[in-house]
Amino acid sequence: MKDKVRIFSYLPNPRVWKSIIAANYGGIEIEVIGDKPRNLVNWLWDYDAKLLTDAEKESYKELKKKGRRGFAGELYKTDEFLKAHPFGTVPAAFGGTEKVGVFESNSILREVARLSGHETLYGGSDVHMKSRIDSFLDVNLVFSREFQVYILELEDLNKYTHARTNSAYEFYLDGVEASLSTNDYLAGSNLTIADISFVCEISQFLREGHYEAEIQKKGLDLISRNFKKDYPLSFKHLFTLSDIKEFSSVMGTYLDWYKEKNL
Ligand SMILES: N[C@@H](CCC(=O)N[C@@H](CS)C(=O)NCC(=O)O)C(=O)O
């Protein structure tokens, strides 16, 4: 089908949730294929992604490539996969009958919102609002990349990465908080994909809380220690949105441990 979108990723993945939530709002269906993070080393990374048997692994062994970001082992990425996804990352989307490779979760999110034709999710026909939404998505990606390094290093953290992530956190949330002090939603008066991306990225960042002991062992502290106090509007926005059916049906119990921690 022309409008079909297939996403391959490790699951659950908050970056994939962005697209599923947008699809919920837009009333469209998308296909999501994948497995637990640690199992993706046993999968063929392809449009027709699948779990490999030992015999298949042997026959595909020349495809093996060292994981580059977040995956320690070797991965079976097909040439077709890498043609469509030159950076070799997941989530990896394939759009339409041509199976056009779309990567970066914010871009996959945009694709789903565009396809849905939803009136306000991606600014409708207002090019300026669309561009404003893009602005939020860009800033969000910068934060996301900074904290990805931090989260991947959490078991062996250094002061430099902690300080850098802290500064990216403050930069991003200062802007989000300022925006929410004048608007109900990030980009203006409607819920847009900027809000969806915010919820999914921040929820993932808060996972640092699982490593509190390791962080403190290094003489450092949780970056999000005072999230609720320092960024009350952002905090409220996160928990108000994550309770809405379109979000909660996708996010499930992901934030429950954080609510229980009651920071
Ligand atoms: N900013 C990207 C992040 C994607 C990314 O870095 N994915 C990593 C896993 S967390 C990956 O696929 N790594 C493949 C590899 O290690 O070769 C997004 O939002 O999609």
The ligand as an SDF file (V2000), in Angstrom:
LIG
                    3D

 20 19  0  0  0  0  0  0  0  0999 V2000
   18.1810    9.9630   17.3870 N   0  0  0  0  0  0  0  0  0  0  0  0
   17.8750    8.6370   16.9080 C   0  0  0  0  0  0  0  0  0  0  0  0
   18.5170    7.5870   17.7630 C   0  0  0  0  0  0  0  0  0  0  0  0
   18.5980    6.2310   17.0920 C   0  0  0  0  0  0  0  0  0  0  0  0
   19.7400    5.3870   17.6280 C   0  0  0  0  0  0  0  0  0  0  0  0
   20.7960    5.9320   18.0170 O   0  0  0  0  0  0  0  0  0  0  0  0
   19.5450    4.0710   17.6520 N   0  0  0  0  0  0  0  0  0  0  0  0
   20.5850    3.1540   18.1250 C   0  0  0  0  0  0  0  0  0  0  0  0
   20.0930    2.3490   19.2950 C   0  0  0  0  0  0  0  0  0  0  0  0
   19.7480    3.3680   20.6830 S   0  0  0  0  0  0  0  0  0  0  0  0
   20.9280    2.1520   17.0360 C   0  0  0  0  0  0  0  0  0  0  0  0
   20.0670    1.7950   16.2450 O   0  0  0  0  0  0  0  0  0  0  0  0
   22.1820    1.6520   16.9690 N   0  0  0  0  0  0  0  0  0  0  0  0
   22.5690    0.7200   15.9560 C   0  0  0  0  0  0  0  0  0  0  0  0
   23.9920    0.2460   16.1110 C   0  0  0  0  0  0  0  0  0  0  0  0
   24.5020    0.2220   17.2600 O   0  0  0  0  0  0  0  0  0  0  0  0
   24.5850   -0.1310   15.0940 O   0  0  0  0  0  0  0  0  0  0  0  0
   16.3360    8.4800   16.8540 C   0  0  0  0  0  0  0  0  0  0  0  0
   15.6400    9.2440   17.5220 O   0  0  0  0  0  0  0  0  0  0  0  0
   15.8530    7.6200   16.0990 O   0  0  0  0  0  0  0  0  0  0  0  0
  1  2  1  0
  2  3  1  0
  2 18  1  0
  3  4  1  0
  4  5  1  0
  5  6  2  0
  5  7  1  0
  7  8  1  0
  8  9  1  0
  8 11  1  0
  9 10  1  0
 11 12  2  0
 11 13  1  0
 13 14  1  0
 14 15  1  0
 15 16  2  0
 15 17  1  0
 18 19  2  0
 18 20  1  0
M  END
$$$$
